[in-house]
Amino acid sequence: MSTKDTSHKQDAPSISEEQVCEFLSAKTDFFERHPELLESIELPHESGKAVSLIERQISVLRDRNLEMRSRLKNLLETARANDKLFEKTQRLVLALLETDSLAKAIDTLYDSLKNDFQIEHYQLILFSADSKLSMPAKIVSLDQGTQAIGGLLRSNRATCGVLRDEELTFLFDDQAGAIKSVAVVPLNNGNTFGTLAIGSSDPFYYKSSMGTLFLSYIAEVLNRALPPMMAQVATLQPVIARNK
């Protein structure tokens, strides 16, 4: 090799990996036009044995296929779970429509939460001037509710996660010690008249990131079904009137 040839080779500009990547990205048919290169390219295998580029591509596609199948499985499981939730919610709504009193409506709600939804802990709280009113639900004054869980009531939406001990005690009374995570939704029909709380012994069961579509829907049904029944109970009327 002559000195001139050597000098020319040394002066030739080098090509960076980024430039190679850009070129192959722009020329996606490059290996179709030069298939002989595929036979000479080898990539290290996890076990240390070299594999061809085609074998590596097949491996990548296989992994992607498994990932897509896993995602599809998760989507199908979520869809089935949502279908079951819809059926349970539908049964609850239809059962509430058949009730003709506040006490029966509350019993229907509790029966659905316990037996159909299989919820561990639940409590419906209604605001009344008469805390001694005999009802399946917990009856407290609006002032008591505002002082204990004012933040939850003002949000006007379902809240999931871990609450303070005093909030748990107000919502669940003597069951509070066993509850580690909750979902709480205010009941509001123009004015806040109560709240529905459900709880679990699993601290990660109700999380702030979880969806609350069905719980919010049940709350909307209660927002429309309970106030007319509450108006039939004389001691509940002053609370509703004061909030108008």
Order of alpha helices (4+ residues) and beta strands (2+ residues): alpha-alpha-alpha-alpha-beta-beta-alpha-alpha-beta-beta-alpha-beta-alpha-beta-beta-alpha-alpha
